[in-house]
Amino acid sequence: MNRRTALILGSSALVSLAAPISAFAESMTPEIVDFAIGAEDAPVTIIEYASFTCPHCARFHDDVYPLLKADYVETGKVRFVYREVYFDRPGLWAAMVARCGGEMRYFGISDMLFDKQKEWIGDGTGAVIAANLRKIGLSAGLTNEELDQCMADGAKAQAMLDHYEVNITEYPIEGTPALVVNGKLYGNMGYDELKELIEKAL
C-alpha cells in the first residue's frame, strides 16, 4: 500500500474506524479548488502551501497571517490563496472538515484548526482526532448530518489528493509553510520579511 492509498483508506476513521470503504466509490468525483481571499485583481498574489498538522504553519497563522490579512488582503493589495498539503491522515481529515463548510466558512474553520491544533490532535489516535474535528465543525455551525456526509466522503478525499498532487508539482515544495509571492517560491518567514517582499512587488 502506498502513502496515497493509505491516506484514502484512513479517511474512513472520521465516521467509523470500521466504515466500509467500498461505499466511497459510489459518489461522483467532485471538483476541488483552492480557496482564496482578497481582491481578484490585487497586484500581489501570495500562495501558501501548508498542512493543518504542521506546528510551523500554526505559528505562521498565529503571528504573521493576521497582520498580512489586515494590512494587505483587506486593503485590496494582496490576494491570498491557501493550498492544502497532506503529510498525514489527520491533515487530510482536517482539510475535509474545513471544506465541509464551503467557501463561506472555509477560512473561519481553518483559523480554528490552526488555533486549536494541539487540542484536536490530542493523543494522536484516529478516534480522538475524529471526535475533536467533529467538535470544531459543530462549533463552526455545521450539523451532525453535514459532518457525517463530509467526513465519510471518500470520493472527495480522492479528489483532494489528486488536486494536491497537481499543486505540489507546480513548485518544488520541501517543507511547510511555503510561500509563493507573485510566482516566486520562499520558505517560512516572519512578517517583516514578508512585508518587505510585498512592498517590493507593489
HELIX and SHEET records of a PDB file:
HELIX    1   1 ARG A    3  GLY A   10  1                                   8    
HELIX    2   2 SER A   11  LEU A   14  5                                   4    
HELIX    3   3 ILE A   21  GLU A   26  5                                   6    
HELIX    4   4 PRO A   55  ASP A   63  1                                   9    
HELIX    5   5 TYR A   65  LEU A   68  1                                   4    
HELIX    6   6 LYS A   69  VAL A   73  3                                   5    
HELIX    7   7 ARG A   89  CYS A  100  1                                  12    
HELIX    8   8 GLY A  102  ASP A  115  1                                  14    
HELIX    9   9 GLN A  117  ILE A  121  1                                   5    
HELIX   10  10 GLY A  126  SER A  139  1                                  14    
HELIX   11  11 ASN A  144  MET A  151  1                                   8    
HELIX   12  12 GLY A  154  GLU A  170  1                                  17    
HELIX   13  13 TYR A  191  ALA A  201  1                                  11    
SHEET    1   A 5 PHE A  35  ILE A  37  0                                        
SHEET    2   A 5 VAL A  78  GLU A  84 -1                                        
SHEET    3   A 5 VAL A  44  ALA A  50  1                                        
SHEET    4   A 5 ALA A 178  VAL A 181 -1                                        
SHEET    5   A 5 LYS A 184  TYR A 186 -1                                        
END                                                                             
